[in-house]
Amino acid sequence: MATVNDNYLKLKAGYLFPEIGRRVTAFAEANPDAPIIRLGIGDVTEPLPEACRTAMIQAVEEMGDRAGFKGYGPEQGYGWLREKIAAHDFQARDCEVDASEIFISDGSKCDCGNILDIFGDSNTIAVTDPVYPVYVDTNVMAGHTGEINDRGEYGGLVYLPITAENNFTAEIPSQKVDLIYLCFPNNPTGATATREHLQDWVNYAKMHGSIIFFDAAYEAFITDPALPHSIYEIEGARDCAIEFRSFSKNAGFTGTRCAFTVVPKTLTAKAKDGSDVQLWQLWNRRQSTKFNGVSYIVQRGAEAVYSEVGKAQTKALIDFYMENARIIREQLTAAGIQVYGGENAPYVWVKTPYGLSSWDFFDKLLQTVNVVGTPGAGFGAAGEGYFRISAFNSRENVTEAMRRITENFKVA
Ligand SMILES: *Cc1c(COP(=O)(O)O)cnc(C)c1O
């Protein structure tokens, strides 16, 4: 008799987004004329930059010609894309990252999960709370956790709260942890990490022989020039950090799919016999065996992000979303609501007014002004009392949603 991976049975049934869907559908059925605006989504809304489309169209044409046709490409990605990434995203910021240390993939979500393939089963794992659920669920699937408790926390994981009380920084744990997931700029809180804060993490990781998984999916939204974009801007990070990057949010590739992971050749972890093993070599082997590369066409589209015109067009996209974020922050503040984030990230993290729970505030916003957001409690126990509003939307939807809130929902 075949058996299943029982670890999957420990997963909390998809709770957050299905529950939002259920409540919105019930409200819409009871109020069919309500003009609902959804500011809960974490997906981009604006079209692909023209430079990317032009490059992809040209790549399709090349493929239609015997001389230009491409079959399987390198599992690690084409050299020309890896070179551009190394030069523009890293060397231009004085980070020592070589093209050979960059692995092109079809998404950071998969890379964040797949990376666990090359790590042992007895690592102690730390995540922030609130957290991007992928980090937690992939560890549950891999059998790295115990059961879930009634706070929604899995046994065996170390949760690091990020809340207003600690100024939205993940405090360095007092105990030793082996693997640490950090995401800055943060989804869902929109918080950022200073150079000093990341230096503390790197020092901690080097002292304990830990590995930091640094998710920089939102680095392009950083507007404050003092903030680091990459963990490799931090001294010593090449000895303790893997970085995940994606074209999803900066260039609108959520439906096109292209991302990359940086594994420095200087990074090692222990084998059972106590020897040091190069992680680059294991990840290279893992990708070569289980992955066959990203489509040539899509890699040409990603390459165009680094052209002069591509840079200008992606900057315009980001500026557009950040103007939405500014409007959200300004209008909610005017309505007497306390907001965080949204200055270097496309998410505004709202403190629910009147001490309402995340879900009570969700219901109140839906019912009084027909605006949908995401309850912070859905991202972890420490997200209770908060609410995420996304800047990924049309200007029209954002301004209309904020008009309704300021006119009908004054707190002060
Ligand atoms: C959107 C997002 C990503 C990117 O995922 P892709 O699979 O590359 O689309 C990664 N991390 C976080 C936290 C995100 O919100």
The ligand as a Gaussian input file, in Angstrom:
#p B3LYP/6-31G(d) Opt

LIG

0 1
 C        6.345000      37.924000      -4.307000
 C        7.359000      37.390000      -3.374000
 C        8.430000      36.627000      -3.847000
 C        8.618000      36.344000      -5.326000
 O        8.137000      35.107000      -5.657000
 P        8.228000      34.573000      -7.161000
 O        8.031000      33.101000      -7.014000
 O        9.583000      34.921000      -7.683000
 O        7.124000      35.227000      -7.930000
 C        9.359000      36.161000      -2.945000
 N        9.255000      36.438000      -1.627000
 C        8.252000      37.182000      -1.149000
 C        8.204000      37.476000       0.309000
 C        7.257000      37.668000      -1.999000
 O        6.246000      38.384000      -1.504000

